[in-house]
Amino acid sequence: MLARPGYLAEFSRFWSDRPEVHKIWFSIYTPQEGDDSVERLRPRDREMLFEELSAAASQFPKVYLPRMVLDAYRHPPHSPTNARSHG
């Protein structure tokens, strides 16, 4: 989805225009330690993704991306032990 600039905005626009769609959300691939697959986002890819997600969320109200979620994507815990519980 990052290979084509503007794809996330195009995707968000397409689905936002549909009255039967109430919420659009995105999930990000979370690799396991040591994974070096092509799906793994490199640091620059991650920043580009977060910039595009943030822009889509501000431009299209149906995109569900609370600031807390975006911040967690940007700064994930280094290990499950470091993750904070929000329950």
Rosetta blueprint (number, residue, H / E / L):
1 M L
2 L L
3 A L
4 R L
5 P L
6 G L
7 Y H
8 L H
9 A H
10 E H
11 F H
12 S H
13 R H
14 F H
15 W H
16 S H
17 D L
18 R L
19 P L
20 E L
21 V L
22 H L
23 K L
24 I E
25 W L
26 F L
27 S L
28 I L
29 Y L
30 T L
31 P L
32 Q L
33 E L
34 G L
35 D L
36 D L
37 S L
38 V L
39 E L
40 R L
41 L L
42 R L
43 P H
44 R H
45 D H
46 R H
47 E H
48 M H
49 L H
50 F H
51 E H
52 E H
53 L H
54 S H
55 A H
56 A H
57 A H
58 S H
59 Q H
60 F L
61 P L
62 K L
63 V E
64 Y L
65 L L
66 P L
67 R H
68 M H
69 V H
70 L H
71 D H
72 A H
73 Y H
74 R H
75 H L
76 P L
77 P L
78 H L
79 S L
80 P H
81 T H
82 N H
83 A L
84 R L
85 S L
86 H L
87 G L
